[in-house]
Amino acid sequence: MPRYTYRCSDCDYAFKAAHPIKDRLTDCPACNVAGALVRTPANFTTSRKYETKEKVGDVVRSSIEEFKEDLRREKQQLVTQEYEE
């Protein structure tokens, strides 16, 4: 569910609320004035694109190989581990 920031035009009270896109809050919970809430623009972030010399497929393949090796070590450790009864 999206989060929205509201500000009361009467008492300047601000808060965040999560609700469906079609819903819209209008009454201020702080001062109880009907129709005083205004939805303010949400903050947003940007991310920088970074360049890598590796292709995505190569990175995925190497990650899969690392995970496989981790699983082999984990399996070997569990096989050799002694359990108390």
Backbone atoms as SQL, in Angstrom:
CREATE TABLE atoms (id INTEGER PRIMARY KEY, chain TEXT, resi INTEGER, resn TEXT, atom TEXT, x REAL, y REAL, z REAL);
INSERT INTO atoms VALUES
  (1, 'A', 1, 'MET', 'N', 0.837, -1.175, 0.000),
  (2, 'A', 1, 'MET', 'CA', 0.000, 0.000, 0.000),
  (3, 'A', 1, 'MET', 'C', 0.890, 1.249, 0.000),
  (4, 'A', 2, 'PRO', 'N', 0.569, 2.221, -0.814),
  (5, 'A', 2, 'PRO', 'CA', 1.383, 3.433, -0.861),
  (6, 'A', 2, 'PRO', 'C', 1.247, 4.262, 0.411),
  (7, 'A', 3, 'ARG', 'N', 2.312, 4.975, 0.717),
  (8, 'A', 3, 'ARG', 'CA', 2.307, 5.875, 1.875),
  (9, 'A', 3, 'ARG', 'C', 2.200, 7.309, 1.364),
  (10, 'A', 4, 'TYR', 'N', 1.360, 8.078, 2.033),
  (11, 'A', 4, 'TYR', 'CA', 1.142, 9.472, 1.652),
  (12, 'A', 4, 'TYR', 'C', 1.422, 10.373, 2.843),
  (13, 'A', 5, 'THR', 'N', 1.858, 11.567, 2.557),
  (14, 'A', 5, 'THR', 'CA', 2.071, 12.572, 3.590),
  (15, 'A', 5, 'THR', 'C', 0.968, 13.609, 3.466),
  (16, 'A', 6, 'TYR', 'N', 0.316, 13.890, 4.584),
  (17, 'A', 6, 'TYR', 'CA', -0.757, 14.878, 4.620),
  (18, 'A', 6, 'TYR', 'C', -0.378, 16.016, 5.557),
  (19, 'A', 7, 'ARG', 'N', -0.879, 17.209, 5.242),
  (20, 'A', 7, 'ARG', 'CA', -0.683, 18.384, 6.097),
  (21, 'A', 7, 'ARG', 'C', -2.022, 19.099, 6.203),
  (22, 'A', 8, 'CYS', 'N', -2.343, 19.500, 7.442),
  (23, 'A', 8, 'CYS', 'CA', -3.586, 20.218, 7.676),
  (24, 'A', 8, 'CYS', 'C', -3.383, 21.689, 7.318),
  (25, 'A', 9, 'SER', 'N', -4.275, 22.226, 6.512),
  (26, 'A', 9, 'SER', 'CA', -4.166, 23.639, 6.123),
  (27, 'A', 9, 'SER', 'C', -4.633, 24.570, 7.244),
  (28, 'A', 10, 'ASP', 'N', -5.293, 24.016, 8.252),
  (29, 'A', 10, 'ASP', 'CA', -5.785, 24.823, 9.359),
  (30, 'A', 10, 'ASP', 'C', -4.790, 24.892, 10.519),
  (31, 'A', 11, 'CYS', 'N', -4.338, 23.718, 10.989),
  (32, 'A', 11, 'CYS', 'CA', -3.450, 23.704, 12.172),
  (33, 'A', 11, 'CYS', 'C', -2.012, 23.337, 11.828),
  (34, 'A', 12, 'ASP', 'N', -1.697, 23.069, 10.553),
  (35, 'A', 12, 'ASP', 'CA', -0.359, 22.749, 10.072),
  (36, 'A', 12, 'ASP', 'C', 0.164, 21.402, 10.595),
  (37, 'A', 13, 'TYR', 'N', -0.726, 20.527, 11.074),
  (38, 'A', 13, 'TYR', 'CA', -0.353, 19.197, 11.545),
  (39, 'A', 13, 'TYR', 'C', -0.002, 18.330, 10.338),
  (40, 'A', 14, 'ALA', 'N', 1.119, 17.603, 10.404),
  (41, 'A', 14, 'ALA', 'CA', 1.542, 16.742, 9.302),
  (42, 'A', 14, 'ALA', 'C', 1.694, 15.315, 9.802),
  (43, 'A', 15, 'PHE', 'N', 1.340, 14.360, 8.943),
  (44, 'A', 15, 'PHE', 'CA', 1.477, 12.952, 9.288),
  (45, 'A', 15, 'PHE', 'C', 1.521, 12.126, 8.016),
  (46, 'A', 16, 'LYS', 'N', 1.923, 10.857, 8.171),
  (47, 'A', 16, 'LYS', 'CA', 1.969, 9.934, 7.045),
  (48, 'A', 16, 'LYS', 'C', 0.893, 8.876, 7.241),
  (49, 'A', 17, 'ALA', 'N', 0.316, 8.444, 6.144),
  (50, 'A', 17, 'ALA', 'CA', -0.721, 7.418, 6.196),
  (51, 'A', 17, 'ALA', 'C', -0.559, 6.487, 5.001),
  (52, 'A', 18, 'ALA', 'N', -0.848, 5.219, 5.225),
  (53, 'A', 18, 'ALA', 'CA', -0.815, 4.233, 4.148),
  (54, 'A', 18, 'ALA', 'C', -2.244, 3.821, 3.839),
  (55, 'A', 19, 'HIS', 'N', -2.621, 3.943, 2.579),
  (56, 'A', 19, 'HIS', 'CA', -3.963, 3.570, 2.164),
  (57, 'A', 19, 'HIS', 'C', -3.979, 3.359, 0.652),
  (58, 'A', 20, 'PRO', 'N', -5.042, 2.738, 0.123),
  (59, 'A', 20, 'PRO', 'CA', -5.123, 2.517, -1.322),
  (60, 'A', 20, 'PRO', 'C', -5.104, 3.838, -2.105),
  (61, 'A', 21, 'ILE', 'N', -4.713, 3.746, -3.338),
  (62, 'A', 21, 'ILE', 'CA', -4.585, 4.927, -4.193),
  (63, 'A', 21, 'ILE', 'C', -5.908, 5.674, -4.331),
  (64, 'A', 22, 'LYS', 'N', -7.001, 4.951, -4.423),
  (65, 'A', 22, 'LYS', 'CA', -8.306, 5.586, -4.639),
  (66, 'A', 22, 'LYS', 'C', -8.813, 6.341, -3.410),
  (67, 'A', 23, 'ASP', 'N', -8.340, 5.974, -2.229),
  (68, 'A', 23, 'ASP', 'CA', -8.780, 6.670, -1.014),
  (69, 'A', 23, 'ASP', 'C', -8.042, 7.992, -0.872),
  (70, 'A', 24, 'ARG', 'N', -8.685, 8.932, -0.193),
  (71, 'A', 24, 'ARG', 'CA', -8.057, 10.221, 0.067),
  (72, 'A', 24, 'ARG', 'C', -8.594, 10.730, 1.402),
  (73, 'A', 25, 'LEU', 'N', -7.687, 11.056, 2.323),
  (74, 'A', 25, 'LEU', 'CA', -8.103, 11.565, 3.627),
  (75, 'A', 25, 'LEU', 'C', -8.421, 13.053, 3.508),
  (76, 'A', 26, 'THR', 'N', -9.454, 13.496, 4.234),
  (77, 'A', 26, 'THR', 'CA', -9.850, 14.903, 4.146),
  (78, 'A', 26, 'THR', 'C', -9.959, 15.574, 5.506),
  (79, 'A', 27, 'ASP', 'N', -10.280, 14.811, 6.558),
  (80, 'A', 27, 'ASP', 'CA', -10.500, 15.405, 7.880),
  (81, 'A', 27, 'ASP', 'C', -9.251, 15.290, 8.751),
  (82, 'A', 28, 'CYS', 'N', -8.858, 16.385, 9.367),
  (83, 'A', 28, 'CYS', 'CA', -7.655, 16.427, 10.198),
  (84, 'A', 28, 'CYS', 'C', -7.900, 15.685, 11.521),
  (85, 'A', 29, 'PRO', 'N', -7.026, 14.733, 11.870),
  (86, 'A', 29, 'PRO', 'CA', -7.201, 14.018, 13.136),
  (87, 'A', 29, 'PRO', 'C', -6.793, 14.853, 14.349),
  (88, 'A', 30, 'ALA', 'N', -6.031, 15.919, 14.147),
  (89, 'A', 30, 'ALA', 'CA', -5.567, 16.739, 15.269),
  (90, 'A', 30, 'ALA', 'C', -6.588, 17.800, 15.666),
  (91, 'A', 31, 'CYS', 'N', -7.111, 18.536, 14.689),
  (92, 'A', 31, 'CYS', 'CA', -8.029, 19.630, 15.011),
  (93, 'A', 31, 'CYS', 'C', -9.478, 19.335, 14.608),
  (94, 'A', 32, 'ASN', 'N', -9.704, 18.186, 13.976),
  (95, 'A', 32, 'ASN', 'CA', -11.038, 17.736, 13.567),
  (96, 'A', 32, 'ASN', 'C', -11.743, 18.659, 12.579),
  (97, 'A', 33, 'VAL', 'N', -10.990, 19.413, 11.791),
  (98, 'A', 33, 'VAL', 'CA', -11.577, 20.271, 10.768),
  (99, 'A', 33, 'VAL', 'C', -11.804, 19.433, 9.508),
  (100, 'A', 34, 'ALA', 'N', -13.018, 19.440, 9.019),
  (101, 'A', 34, 'ALA', 'CA', -13.357, 18.661, 7.832),
  (102, 'A', 34, 'ALA', 'C', -12.807, 19.324, 6.569),
  (103, 'A', 35, 'GLY', 'N', -12.206, 18.536, 5.708),
  (104, 'A', 35, 'GLY', 'CA', -11.718, 19.026, 4.426),
  (105, 'A', 35, 'GLY', 'C', -10.448, 19.852, 4.507),
  (106, 'A', 36, 'ALA', 'N', -9.727, 19.787, 5.609),
  (107, 'A', 36, 'ALA', 'CA', -8.547, 20.632, 5.776),
  (108, 'A', 36, 'ALA', 'C', -7.245, 19.954, 5.348),
  (109, 'A', 37, 'LEU', 'N', -7.283, 18.659, 5.089),
  (110, 'A', 37, 'LEU', 'CA', -6.042, 17.960, 4.754),
  (111, 'A', 37, 'LEU', 'C', -5.678, 18.137, 3.293),
  (112, 'A', 38, 'VAL', 'N', -4.386, 18.345, 3.075),
  (113, 'A', 38, 'VAL', 'CA', -3.829, 18.466, 1.733),
  (114, 'A', 38, 'VAL', 'C', -2.715, 17.438, 1.625),
  (115, 'A', 39, 'ARG', 'N', -2.765, 16.629, 0.582),
  (116, 'A', 39, 'ARG', 'CA', -1.707, 15.641, 0.389),
  (117, 'A', 39, 'ARG', 'C', -0.492, 16.343, -0.190),
  (118, 'A', 40, 'THR', 'N', 0.640, 16.209, 0.474),
  (119, 'A', 40, 'THR', 'CA', 1.871, 16.862, 0.029),
  (120, 'A', 40, 'THR', 'C', 2.672, 15.895, -0.821),
  (121, 'A', 41, 'PRO', 'N', 3.487, 16.396, -1.718),
  (122, 'A', 41, 'PRO', 'CA', 4.300, 15.514, -2.561),
  (123, 'A', 41, 'PRO', 'C', 5.218, 14.645, -1.708),
  (124, 'A', 42, 'ALA', 'N', 5.350, 13.409, -2.107),
  (125, 'A', 42, 'ALA', 'CA', 6.200, 12.468, -1.381),
  (126, 'A', 42, 'ALA', 'C', 7.662, 12.717, -1.715),
  (127, 'A', 43, 'ASN', 'N', 8.510, 12.408, -0.766),
  (128, 'A', 43, 'ASN', 'CA', 9.951, 12.467, -1.015),
  (129, 'A', 43, 'ASN', 'C', 10.319, 11.298, -1.918),
  (130, 'A', 44, 'PHE', 'N', 11.301, 11.505, -2.746),
  (131, 'A', 44, 'PHE', 'CA', 11.732, 10.419, -3.607),
  (132, 'A', 44, 'PHE', 'C', 13.245, 10.396, -3.628),
  (133, 'A', 45, 'THR', 'N', 13.772, 9.265, -3.988),
  (134, 'A', 45, 'THR', 'CA', 15.222, 9.123, -4.055),
  (135, 'A', 45, 'THR', 'C', 15.611, 8.718, -5.468),
  (136, 'A', 46, 'THR', 'N', 16.827, 9.011, -5.790),
  (137, 'A', 46, 'THR', 'CA', 17.368, 8.589, -7.076),
  (138, 'A', 46, 'THR', 'C', 18.590, 7.734, -6.813),
  (139, 'A', 47, 'SER', 'N', 18.895, 6.916, -7.750),
  (140, 'A', 47, 'SER', 'CA', 20.099, 6.104, -7.603),
  (141, 'A', 47, 'SER', 'C', 21.003, 6.371, -8.795),
  (142, 'A', 48, 'ARG', 'N', 22.270, 6.273, -8.538),
  (143, 'A', 48, 'ARG', 'CA', 23.230, 6.487, -9.607),
  (144, 'A', 48, 'ARG', 'C', 23.478, 5.180, -10.321),
  (145, 'A', 49, 'LYS', 'N', 23.649, 5.290, -11.598),
  (146, 'A', 49, 'LYS', 'CA', 24.017, 4.115, -12.360),
  (147, 'A', 49, 'LYS', 'C', 25.527, 3.981, -12.256),
  (148, 'A', 50, 'TYR', 'N', 25.964, 2.779, -11.958),
  (149, 'A', 50, 'TYR', 'CA', 27.398, 2.567, -11.942),
  (150, 'A', 50, 'TYR', 'C', 27.752, 1.616, -13.079),
  (151, 'A', 51, 'GLU', 'N', 28.895, 1.821, -13.604),
  (152, 'A', 51, 'GLU', 'CA', 29.317, 1.010, -14.727),
  (153, 'A', 51, 'GLU', 'C', 30.237, -0.093, -14.243),
  (154, 'A', 52, 'THR', 'N', 30.073, -1.231, -14.836),
  (155, 'A', 52, 'THR', 'CA', 30.935, -2.362, -14.537),
  (156, 'A', 52, 'THR', 'C', 31.406, -2.960, -15.857),
  (157, 'A', 53, 'LYS', 'N', 32.565, -3.537, -15.814),
  (158, 'A', 53, 'LYS', 'CA', 33.108, -4.126, -17.030),
  (159, 'A', 53, 'LYS', 'C', 32.602, -5.544, -17.233),
  (160, 'A', 54, 'GLU', 'N', 31.964, -6.103, -16.198),
  (161, 'A', 54, 'GLU', 'CA', 31.454, -7.457, -16.295),
  (162, 'A', 54, 'GLU', 'C', 30.043, -7.445, -16.880),
  (163, 'A', 55, 'LYS', 'N', 29.737, -8.465, -17.628),
  (164, 'A', 55, 'LYS', 'CA', 28.387, -8.615, -18.146),
  (165, 'A', 55, 'LYS', 'C', 27.511, -9.221, -17.063),
  (166, 'A', 56, 'VAL', 'N', 26.237, -8.940, -17.117),
  (167, 'A', 56, 'VAL', 'CA', 25.303, -9.429, -16.113),
  (168, 'A', 56, 'VAL', 'C', 25.326, -10.954, -16.043),
  (169, 'A', 57, 'GLY', 'N', 25.322, -11.616, -17.176),
  (170, 'A', 57, 'GLY', 'CA', 25.344, -13.073, -17.215),
  (171, 'A', 57, 'GLY', 'C', 26.562, -13.649, -16.525),
  (172, 'A', 58, 'ASP', 'N', 27.724, -12.991, -16.699),
  (173, 'A', 58, 'ASP', 'CA', 28.948, -13.460, -16.052),
  (174, 'A', 58, 'ASP', 'C', 28.864, -13.313, -14.540),
  (175, 'A', 59, 'VAL', 'N', 28.294, -12.211, -14.087),
  (176, 'A', 59, 'VAL', 'CA', 28.136, -11.989, -12.651),
  (177, 'A', 59, 'VAL', 'C', 27.203, -13.030, -12.052),
  (178, 'A', 60, 'VAL', 'N', 26.112, -13.331, -12.751),
  (179, 'A', 60, 'VAL', 'CA', 25.153, -14.337, -12.276),
  (180, 'A', 60, 'VAL', 'C', 25.815, -15.706, -12.215),
  (181, 'A', 61, 'ARG', 'N', 26.537, -16.069, -13.259),
  (182, 'A', 61, 'ARG', 'CA', 27.212, -17.371, -13.274),
  (183, 'A', 61, 'ARG', 'C', 28.207, -17.505, -12.126),
  (184, 'A', 62, 'SER', 'N', 28.995, -16.467, -11.891),
  (185, 'A', 62, 'SER', 'CA', 29.977, -16.555, -10.804),
  (186, 'A', 62, 'SER', 'C', 29.283, -16.607, -9.445),
  (187, 'A', 63, 'SER', 'N', 28.185, -15.890, -9.297),
  (188, 'A', 63, 'SER', 'CA', 27.435, -15.944, -8.032),
  (189, 'A', 63, 'SER', 'C', 26.860, -17.337, -7.810),
  (190, 'A', 64, 'ILE', 'N', 26.326, -17.948, -8.853),
  (191, 'A', 64, 'ILE', 'CA', 25.777, -19.296, -8.742),
  (192, 'A', 64, 'ILE', 'C', 26.870, -20.276, -8.350),
  (193, 'A', 65, 'GLU', 'N', 28.045, -20.167, -8.951),
  (194, 'A', 65, 'GLU', 'CA', 29.158, -21.052, -8.601),
  (195, 'A', 65, 'GLU', 'C', 29.577, -20.868, -7.140),
  (196, 'A', 66, 'GLU', 'N', 29.607, -19.623, -6.676),
  (197, 'A', 66, 'GLU', 'CA', 29.935, -19.368, -5.266),
  (198, 'A', 66, 'GLU', 'C', 28.897, -19.996, -4.342),
  (199, 'A', 67, 'PHE', 'N', 27.628, -19.871, -4.684),
  (200, 'A', 67, 'PHE', 'CA', 26.568, -20.454, -3.865),
  (201, 'A', 67, 'PHE', 'C', 26.657, -21.978, -3.850),
  (202, 'A', 68, 'LYS', 'N', 26.968, -22.563, -5.007),
  (203, 'A', 68, 'LYS', 'CA', 27.115, -24.010, -5.071),
  (204, 'A', 68, 'LYS', 'C', 28.253, -24.479, -4.168),
  (205, 'A', 69, 'GLU', 'N', 29.346, -23.762, -4.206),
  (206, 'A', 69, 'GLU', 'CA', 30.489, -24.124, -3.355),
  (207, 'A', 69, 'GLU', 'C', 30.131, -23.982, -1.884),
  (208, 'A', 70, 'ASP', 'N', 29.425, -22.937, -1.527),
  (209, 'A', 70, 'ASP', 'CA', 28.969, -22.769, -0.142),
  (210, 'A', 70, 'ASP', 'C', 28.068, -23.926, 0.277),
  (211, 'A', 71, 'LEU', 'N', 27.173, -24.347, -0.615),
  (212, 'A', 71, 'LEU', 'CA', 26.286, -25.466, -0.306),
  (213, 'A', 71, 'LEU', 'C', 27.070, -26.765, -0.129),
  (214, 'A', 72, 'ARG', 'N', 28.076, -26.995, -0.971),
  (215, 'A', 72, 'ARG', 'CA', 28.903, -28.200, -0.830),
  (216, 'A', 72, 'ARG', 'C', 29.597, -28.225, 0.528),
  (217, 'A', 73, 'ARG', 'N', 30.170, -27.082, 0.919),
  (218, 'A', 73, 'ARG', 'CA', 30.848, -27.006, 2.226),
  (219, 'A', 73, 'ARG', 'C', 29.871, -27.221, 3.364),
  (220, 'A', 74, 'GLU', 'N', 28.716, -26.617, 3.271),
  (221, 'A', 74, 'GLU', 'CA', 27.678, -26.749, 4.305),
  (222, 'A', 74, 'GLU', 'C', 27.215, -28.195, 4.407),
  (223, 'A', 75, 'LYS', 'N', 27.006, -28.849, 3.268),
  (224, 'A', 75, 'LYS', 'CA', 26.579, -30.244, 3.252),
  (225, 'A', 75, 'LYS', 'C', 27.644, -31.136, 3.876),
  (226, 'A', 76, 'GLN', 'N', 28.896, -30.908, 3.504),
  (227, 'A', 76, 'GLN', 'CA', 29.985, -31.706, 4.063),
  (228, 'A', 76, 'GLN', 'C', 30.076, -31.526, 5.572),
  (229, 'A', 77, 'GLN', 'N', 29.896, -30.319, 6.029),
  (230, 'A', 77, 'GLN', 'CA', 29.939, -30.047, 7.469),
  (231, 'A', 77, 'GLN', 'C', 28.789, -30.772, 8.185),
  (232, 'A', 78, 'LEU', 'N', 27.610, -30.773, 7.605),
  (233, 'A', 78, 'LEU', 'CA', 26.463, -31.440, 8.221),
  (234, 'A', 78, 'LEU', 'C', 26.613, -32.956, 8.208),
  (235, 'A', 79, 'VAL', 'N', 27.232, -33.500, 7.156),
  (236, 'A', 79, 'VAL', 'CA', 27.427, -34.941, 7.065),
  (237, 'A', 79, 'VAL', 'C', 28.411, -35.412, 8.135),
  (238, 'A', 80, 'THR', 'N', 29.446, -34.641, 8.367),
  (239, 'A', 80, 'THR', 'CA', 30.474, -35.048, 9.337),
  (240, 'A', 80, 'THR', 'C', 30.127, -34.666, 10.774),
  (241, 'A', 81, 'GLN', 'N', 29.105, -33.890, 10.975),
  (242, 'A', 81, 'GLN', 'CA', 28.737, -33.441, 12.314),
  (243, 'A', 81, 'GLN', 'C', 28.071, -34.580, 13.089),
  (244, 'A', 82, 'GLU', 'N', 28.451, -34.715, 14.346),
  (245, 'A', 82, 'GLU', 'CA', 27.845, -35.735, 15.197),
  (246, 'A', 82, 'GLU', 'C', 26.741, -35.105, 16.027),
  (247, 'A', 83, 'TYR', 'N', 25.630, -35.842, 16.141),
  (248, 'A', 83, 'TYR', 'CA', 24.478, -35.352, 16.873),
  (249, 'A', 83, 'TYR', 'C', 24.293, -36.173, 18.149),
  (250, 'A', 84, 'GLU', 'N', 23.838, -35.520, 19.185),
  (251, 'A', 84, 'GLU', 'CA', 23.531, -36.202, 20.432),
  (252, 'A', 84, 'GLU', 'C', 22.124, -36.784, 20.354),
  (253, 'A', 85, 'GLU', 'N', 21.961, -37.959, 20.940),
  (254, 'A', 85, 'GLU', 'CA', 20.636, -38.571, 20.945),
  (255, 'A', 85, 'GLU', 'C', 19.985, -38.426, 22.293);
